[in-house]
Amino acid sequence: MTCPTLIVHSRDDARVPVAQAPELATLIPDSPLVLLESRNRLFTADDPARPGFLTHLYNFLSE
């Protein structure tokens, strides 16, 4: 069984180093990895990375 997976990670996440994102992506076959310029884990309405996050999310879901 497979499940499409989009991996999104903030480049400046204080809890989970960005180096772990590509590692996770290699463990999930065919999972695109998106790195966003943010410190946040949730891309709230005032986060500058939110428009990019939404674009990647909508594109992924439309596939």
C-alpha positions as CSV (number, residue, x, y, z in Angstrom):
1,M,0.0,0.0,0.0
2,T,1.2,3.5,-0.8
3,C,0.1,6.9,0.2
4,P,1.2,10.2,-1.4
5,T,3.2,12.2,1.0
6,L,4.4,15.8,0.9
7,I,7.1,16.7,3.3
8,V,7.3,20.4,4.3
9,H,10.0,21.7,6.6
10,S,11.0,25.1,7.8
11,R,14.7,25.9,7.2
12,D,15.1,27.6,10.6
13,D,13.0,25.2,12.7
14,A,14.4,25.4,16.3
15,R,13.3,21.9,17.3
16,V,14.0,19.7,14.3
17,P,17.1,20.4,12.3
18,V,16.6,20.9,8.6
19,A,19.1,18.2,8.0
20,Q,16.5,15.7,9.1
21,A,14.0,16.6,6.4
22,P,16.0,15.0,3.5
23,E,16.6,12.0,5.6
24,L,12.9,11.6,6.1
25,A,12.2,12.1,2.4
26,T,14.5,9.2,1.5
27,L,12.6,6.9,3.8
28,I,9.2,7.7,2.1
29,P,9.3,6.7,-1.6
30,D,8.4,9.4,-4.1
31,S,7.8,12.0,-1.4
32,P,8.6,15.6,-2.5
33,L,10.4,17.7,0.0
34,V,9.7,21.4,0.3
35,L,11.9,23.6,2.4
36,L,10.4,27.0,3.4
37,E,12.1,30.1,4.7
38,S,10.5,30.2,8.2
39,R,11.1,29.4,11.8
40,N,7.6,28.2,12.3
41,R,6.0,24.7,12.2
42,L,2.6,26.1,11.4
43,F,2.4,28.6,8.7
44,T,-0.1,31.1,10.2
45,A,-1.8,33.9,8.2
46,D,1.0,36.3,9.1
47,D,3.9,34.0,8.3
48,P,5.7,35.2,5.1
49,A,6.2,31.5,4.1
50,R,2.4,30.8,4.1
51,P,1.8,31.7,0.4
52,G,4.5,29.4,-0.7
53,F,3.3,26.6,1.6
54,L,-0.3,27.0,0.2
55,T,1.0,26.9,-3.4
56,H,3.0,23.7,-2.8
57,L,0.1,22.1,-0.9
58,Y,-2.5,23.0,-3.6
59,N,-0.2,21.7,-6.3
60,F,0.4,18.5,-4.5
61,L,-3.3,17.9,-3.8
62,S,-4.2,18.6,-7.4
63,E,-1.9,15.9,-8.8
